[in-house]
Amino acid sequence: MDQAPGSPQGPKDAQELPGCYRHPDRTTGISCTRCERPICPECMISASVGFQCPECVREGSCTGHAPAANQPRTLAGGSIAADPRLITKILIAINVLVFIAISTNDRLVGDLFLIGEWPPYPYEPTEGVAEGQWYRLVTSMFAHQEIWHIGFNMLGLWWLGGPLEAALGRARYLALYLLSGLAGSALTYVLVDASDASLGASGAVFGLLGATAVLMRRLNYDMRPVIALLALNMLFTFTMDGIAWQAHVGGLVAGVAIAYGMVHAPRERRTLVQWGTCAVVLVVVLATVVIRTAQLV
């Protein structure tokens, strides 16, 4: 949840489906096309037809069955990584380090949070987004003041980010995270009073939540768990005080749009469609910020 300063999901008929052979607690309806063992999203690797498990991919590469020009990829076409949660761990580390820095220096938060125009404050005033400090749209995504605030956001990032990073690949996952957070900041900048400040990674986390829904739909998983989780989070968004709902909605919409382009792009034009979707979202965000800035200055 963005704040102003001042469960495993299972596929259809989960009880009747087997667990992933590498993660038995995760039921799945997807099987390796070579060995037919059940595999979860973290283990499935996109092949020329269907998905393969990591062992079959390694065996194919060692025996020459996988040509260099057709190396297995993630569901979205990204490169297979040894650590499928590396970017998620780095993002969590950045958020925690910024939180520690803010906790030891109260004035630092004033340089990082999102604010349109700087009002009179007890300490020396500075500038907001409308006055040229556009970097606040990004730095506010990594800044938290309350322990519960960063706790909820990092828990959501860990739960949602790992499977998405494994399914999309590092570069695509990082683009999803940053653009979702940026979209949340942009909508906040547009809709809230220019002198109101906000901070937090919730826009990016809601983008991951929306992307998770798209991924589960793509894999024909039971949508009820993620819909329930989304509904619960939206309930908190609009009923709890001190939450910038604009960041949640902006991140969610961007996350859904980007993830749809990522996982539904046709194989023959996959790269063009995926990065084209990201470019469109970025252009919309920048245009929104420019228009809002013109209204304020």
C-alpha positions in Angstrom: 0.0 0.0 0.0 1.3 3.5 -0.8 1.3 5.7 2.2 1.3 9.5 2.6 4.0 10.6 5.1 2.5 13.0 7.7 -0.9 -18.0 -0.9 -0.3 -20.5 -3.2 -2.7 -20.4 -6.2 -3.7 -23.7 -7.7 -5.1 -24.8 -11.1 -8.5 -26.1 -11.9 -9.7 -29.0 -9.9 -6.5 -28.7 -7.7 -7.5 -31.6 -5.6 -7.4 -33.9 -8.6 -4.2 -32.6 -10.2 -0.7 -33.8 -9.3 2.0 -31.6 -7.7 5.1 -30.4 -9.6 7.8 -33.1 -9.5 10.3 -30.5 -8.2 7.8 -28.6 -5.9 5.2 -31.2 -4.7 3.2 -28.6 -2.8 2.3 -26.8 -6.1 -0.5 -28.5 -8.0 -0.4 -28.0 -11.8 -2.1 -29.0 -14.9 1.0 -28.6 -17.1 3.3 -31.5 -18.0 6.7 -31.7 -19.7 6.2 -32.6 -23.4 9.1 -35.0 -23.3 8.9 -36.9 -20.0 5.3 -35.9 -19.1 6.2 -35.1 -15.5 4.0 -32.3 -14.0 5.7 -28.9 -13.8 4.8 -25.6 -12.2 5.4 -22.1 -13.8 8.7 -21.8 -12.1 10.0 -25.0 -13.7 8.3 -24.9 -17.1 10.6 -23.9 -20.0 9.1 -22.9 -23.3 10.0 -25.3 -26.1 9.1 -25.4 -29.8 6.0 -27.3 -28.8 4.6 -26.9 -25.3 6.9 -26.8 -22.2 9.7 -28.9 -20.9 11.2 -29.5 -17.5 14.7 -28.3 -16.6 16.1 -31.9 -16.7 14.9 -32.6 -20.2 16.2 -29.3 -21.4 19.7 -30.1 -20.0 19.6 -33.6 -21.4 18.6 -32.3 -24.8 21.4 -29.7 -24.8 24.0 -32.3 -23.7 23.0 -34.8 -26.4 22.7 -32.3 -29.1 18.9 -32.4 -29.4 18.6 -28.6 -28.7 20.2 -26.5 -31.5 22.0 -23.4 -30.4 19.6 -21.3 -32.5 16.6 -22.8 -30.7 17.7 -22.8 -27.1 14.8 -23.2 -24.6 13.3 -20.0 -23.2 11.0 -19.0 -20.5 7.2 -18.8 -21.1 7.6 -15.3 -22.4 10.8 -16.0 -24.4 13.4 -14.8 -21.8 16.7 -16.5 -21.1 16.7 -19.3 -18.5 18.5 -18.1 -15.4 20.3 -20.2 -12.8 18.6 -18.1 -10.0 15.0 -17.3 -11.1 14.6 -14.9 -8.2 17.7 -12.8 -8.5 16.0 -9.6 -9.6 13.3 -10.0 -7.0 16.0 -10.3 -4.3 17.8 -7.2 -5.6 14.6 -5.2 -5.6 13.9 -6.2 -2.0 17.4 -5.4 -1.0 17.1 -1.9 -2.5 13.8 -1.2 -0.8 15.2 -2.4 2.6 18.4 -0.3 2.2 16.4 2.8 1.4 14.2 2.1 4.4 17.2 1.8 6.7 18.7 5.0 5.3 15.4 6.9 5.9 15.1 5.5 9.4 18.5 7.0 10.3 18.0 10.3 8.5 14.5 11.9 8.7 15.4 14.5 6.2 16.2 12.0 3.5 12.5 11.1 2.9 11.9 14.7 1.8 14.3 14.1 -1.1 12.7 10.9 -2.2 8.9 11.0 -1.8 6.5 11.9 -4.6 5.2 15.4 -4.5 3.9 17.7 -7.2 4.7 21.1 -5.8 6.6 21.7 -2.6 4.5 23.5 0.1 5.9 25.3 3.2 7.5 22.7 5.5 9.4 23.1 8.8 12.7 22.6 7.1 14.2 24.2 4.0 11.8 23.8 1.0 13.0 22.1 -2.2 11.3 21.3 -5.5 8.7 18.8 -6.6 8.0 17.0 -9.9 6.3 20.0 -11.5 9.4 22.1 -10.7 11.7 19.7 -12.5 12.4 16.8 -10.1 10.9 14.1 -12.2 13.2 11.6 -10.5 10.7 11.5 -7.6 8.4 9.4 -9.8 11.0 6.6 -9.5 12.6 7.2 -6.0 9.2 7.2 -4.3 8.8 3.6 -5.5 11.6 2.5 -3.2 10.9 4.7 -0.2 9.0 3.6 2.9 8.7 5.1 6.4 6.6 2.5 8.4 7.7 -1.0 9.2 4.3 -2.5 8.4 4.3 -0.6 5.1 7.6 -2.0 3.8 6.7 -5.4 5.4 3.5 -5.8 3.4 5.0 -4.6 0.2 8.1 -6.8 0.4 6.1 -9.8 1.3 3.9 -9.2 -1.8 7.0 -8.7 -3.9 8.5 -12.0 -2.8 5.3 -14.0 -3.2 4.4 -12.6 -6.6 7.8 -11.7 -8.0 9.5 -15.1 -8.0 7.0 -17.0 -10.2 6.7 -14.0 -12.5 10.5 -13.6 -12.8 10.8 -17.3 -13.6 8.0 -17.1 -16.3 9.0 -13.9 -17.9 12.8 -13.8 -17.6 14.8 -11.1 -15.9 14.7 -8.3 -18.4 11.0 -8.6 -19.0 10.2 -8.9 -15.3 12.3 -5.9 -14.4 10.5 -3.9 -17.1 7.1 -5.0 -15.7 8.1 -3.9 -12.2 9.5 -0.5 -13.1 6.8 0.5 -15.5 4.0 -0.6 -13.2 5.6 1.4 -10.4 6.1 4.4 -12.7 2.5 4.2 -13.9 1.3 4.2 -10.3 3.4 7.3 -9.5 2.1 9.1 -12.7 -1.5 8.5 -11.8 -0.9 9.7 -8.3 0.8 12.8 -9.6 -2.2 13.5 -11.8 -5.1 12.9 -9.4 -3.9 13.9 -6.0 -3.4 17.5 -4.7 0.0 18.7 -5.9 1.1 19.4 -2.3 0.3 15.9 -1.0 3.2 13.6 -0.7 3.2 9.8 -1.1 5.7 6.9 -1.2 5.9 3.2 -1.4 6.3 0.3 -3.8 2.6 -0.6 -3.9 2.1 0.6 -7.5 4.8 -1.9 -8.7 3.4 -4.7 -6.4 -0.1 -4.2 -7.7 1.4 -4.4 -11.2 2.8 -7.8 -10.3 -0.6 -8.8 -8.9 -2.3 -7.9 -12.2 0.4 -9.7 -14.2 -0.1 -12.8 -12.0 -3.8 -12.8 -13.0 -2.8 -12.6 -16.6 -0.3 -15.4 -16.3 -2.7 -17.7 -14.4 -5.3 -17.1 -17.1 -2.7 -17.9 -19.8 -1.9 -21.2 -18.1 -5.6 -22.0 -17.6 -5.3 -22.0 -13.8 -8.2 -21.5 -11.5 -8.7 -17.7 -11.3 -10.6 -17.7 -8.1 -7.7 -17.4 -5.7 -6.1 -14.4 -7.5 -9.4 -12.7 -8.0 -10.1 -13.1 -4.3 -6.7 -11.7 -3.4 -7.2 -8.8 -5.8 -10.6 -8.0 -4.4 -9.3 -8.1 -0.9 -6.5 -5.7 -1.7 -8.8 -3.3 -3.6 -11.1 -3.3 -0.5 -8.2 -2.3 1.7 -7.2 0.3 -0.9 -10.5 2.1 -0.9 -11.4 1.7 2.8 -8.2 2.3 4.7 -7.0 5.9 5.5 -3.6 7.1 4.3 -3.4 5.0 1.2 -2.8 6.5 -2.3 -5.3 4.4 -4.2 -4.2 6.1 -7.4 -0.8 4.3 -7.3 -2.6 0.9 -6.8 -4.9 1.4 -9.7 -2.2 2.9 -12.0 0.2 0.0 -11.3 -2.5 -2.6 -11.7 -3.7 -1.4 -15.1 -0.1 -1.1 -16.4 0.8 -4.5 -15.0 -2.2 -6.2 -16.7 -1.4 -4.4 -20.1 2.3 -5.3 -20.0 1.8 -8.9 -18.9 -0.8 -9.5 -21.6 1.6 -8.3 -24.2 4.4 -10.5 -22.7 2.6 -13.8 -22.5 0.2 -13.5 -25.5 2.7 -12.2 -28.0 2.9 -14.5 -31.1 6.1 -16.4 -31.3 7.2 -15.0 -34.7 6.8 -11.4 -33.5 7.3 -11.9 -29.8 10.1 -9.4 -29.1 8.4 -6.7 -31.1 5.1 -7.1 -29.4 6.5 -7.4 -25.9 8.8 -4.4 -26.0 6.3 -2.5 -28.1 3.8 -2.9 -25.3 6.3 -1.6 -22.8 7.1 1.4 -25.0 3.4 2.3 -25.4 2.9 2.2 -21.6 6.0 4.3 -21.1 4.8 6.9 -23.7 1.4 7.1 -22.0 3.0 7.6 -18.6 5.4 10.3 -19.8 2.6 12.1 -21.8 0.5 12.1 -18.6 3.3 13.5 -16.5 4.0 16.2 -19.1 0.4 17.3 -19.3 0.0 17.4 -15.6 3.2 19.4 -15.2 1.9 21.9 -17.8 -1.2 22.4 -15.7 0.8 23.2 -12.6 3.5 25.5 -13.9 
